[in-house]
Amino acid sequence: MNLSFFDQFSSPSLLGIPLILVATLLPALLLPSPNNRWITGRLSVLQLWLINLITKQLMMPLDKKGHKWALILTSLMLFLLLNNLLGLLPYTFTPTTQLSMNLALAFPLWLATLLTGLRNQPSMSLGHLLPEGTPTPLIPALILIETTSLLIRPLALGVRLTANLTAGHLLIQLISTATTVLFSTMPAISFLTLIILFLLTILEVAVA
């Protein structure tokens, strides 16, 4: 059966059942099971250090009232990080290359932050729609532009994340295919493409 380069982005299935749910829940299996001790080994120490680092970087600009978001934001960061990194392994499926999943994560969180801001600080939230010092004739147009930009933000960010991951996976597959094909005919060119593949893989790890 002939396979195209885009077949890697289709969700695998078993007996007609999509396995994207299994791929999504797989990172949770890497976390240790609950125990009556805080630290059960070196893996627990590493995970606690990483969670503490992410939480500190995320919550540092916020006051104490915003720290209630620490758990959901840290969980989301670790979930996306593990999914993206596991997707770089050979013969694996990356759930975050699916636009539906990215929008399903982006839209509820965007809506929650928008409604929370309008409830707690309505004047400041609405003030972002109109930059300070705007000339009077431009006020209606700028309000319309800023409102449109605010409403399409989850769609734009979801599409950008999907496009970045998809383009990276396609480039890795194209260059790896070229490296394999050129190895028998032009070893020198194949070695150069192998170096490019190695550098691109490092870039994709950073993107993930």
ChimeraX attribute file (.defattr): number of C-alpha atoms within 10 A of each C-alpha:
attribute: neighborCount
match mode: 1-to-1
recipient: residues
	/A:1	3
	/A:2	4
	/A:3	7
	/A:4	7
	/A:5	11
	/A:6	11
	/A:7	10
	/A:8	18
	/A:9	17
	/A:10	14
	/A:11	17
	/A:12	15
	/A:13	10
	/A:14	7
	/A:15	6
	/A:16	7
	/A:17	10
	/A:18	13
	/A:19	15
	/A:20	18
	/A:21	11
	/A:22	10
	/A:23	19
	/A:24	18
	/A:25	12
	/A:26	15
	/A:27	17
	/A:28	14
	/A:29	8
	/A:30	10
	/A:31	11
	/A:32	12
	/A:33	8
	/A:34	8
	/A:35	8
	/A:36	6
	/A:37	6
	/A:38	10
	/A:39	13
	/A:40	13
	/A:41	9
	/A:42	9
	/A:43	13
	/A:44	14
	/A:45	13
	/A:46	12
	/A:47	15
	/A:48	14
	/A:49	12
	/A:50	14
	/A:51	18
	/A:52	13
	/A:53	12
	/A:54	17
	/A:55	19
	/A:56	14
	/A:57	10
	/A:58	15
	/A:59	17
	/A:60	11
	/A:61	9
	/A:62	9
	/A:63	8
	/A:64	9
	/A:65	7
	/A:66	11
	/A:67	15
	/A:68	10
	/A:69	13
	/A:70	16
	/A:71	12
	/A:72	10
	/A:73	17
	/A:74	20
	/A:75	14
	/A:76	12
	/A:77	15
	/A:78	17
	/A:79	16
	/A:80	18
	/A:81	16
	/A:82	16
	/A:83	22
	/A:84	21
	/A:85	16
	/A:86	18
	/A:87	20
	/A:88	19
	/A:89	10
	/A:90	7
	/A:91	8
	/A:92	13
	/A:93	22
	/A:94	24
	/A:95	25
	/A:96	22
	/A:97	25
	/A:98	20
	/A:99	17
	/A:100	14
	/A:101	15
	/A:102	21
	/A:103	19
	/A:104	12
	/A:105	14
	/A:106	17
	/A:107	16
	/A:108	12
	/A:109	15
	/A:110	15
	/A:111	13
	/A:112	11
	/A:113	12
	/A:114	15
	/A:115	14
	/A:116	13
	/A:117	15
	/A:118	14
	/A:119	11
	/A:120	10
	/A:121	12
	/A:122	13
	/A:123	11
	/A:124	11
	/A:125	15
	/A:126	13
	/A:127	12
	/A:128	13
	/A:129	18
	/A:130	18
	/A:131	12
	/A:132	8
	/A:133	7
	/A:134	10
	/A:135	9
	/A:136	7
	/A:137	8
	/A:138	10
	/A:139	15
	/A:140	10
	/A:141	11
	/A:142	16
	/A:143	17
	/A:144	13
	/A:145	13
	/A:146	14
	/A:147	16
	/A:148	12
	/A:149	13
	/A:150	14
	/A:151	14
	/A:152	12
	/A:153	15
	/A:154	21
	/A:155	14
	/A:156	14
	/A:157	14
	/A:158	23
	/A:159	17
	/A:160	14
	/A:161	17
	/A:162	20
	/A:163	15
	/A:164	14
	/A:165	20
	/A:166	18
	/A:167	13
	/A:168	19
	/A:169	22
	/A:170	15
	/A:171	16
	/A:172	18
	/A:173	16
	/A:174	13
	/A:175	18
	/A:176	18
	/A:177	12
	/A:178	16
	/A:179	22
	/A:180	15
	/A:181	13
	/A:182	16
	/A:183	15
	/A:184	9
	/A:185	10
	/A:186	11
	/A:187	14
	/A:188	11
	/A:189	14
	/A:190	20
	/A:191	15
	/A:192	12
	/A:193	20
	/A:194	18
	/A:195	13
	/A:196	16
	/A:197	20
	/A:198	15
	/A:199	12
	/A:200	17
	/A:201	17
	/A:202	12
	/A:203	12
	/A:204	20
	/A:205	14
	/A:206	9
	/A:207	14
	/A:208	20
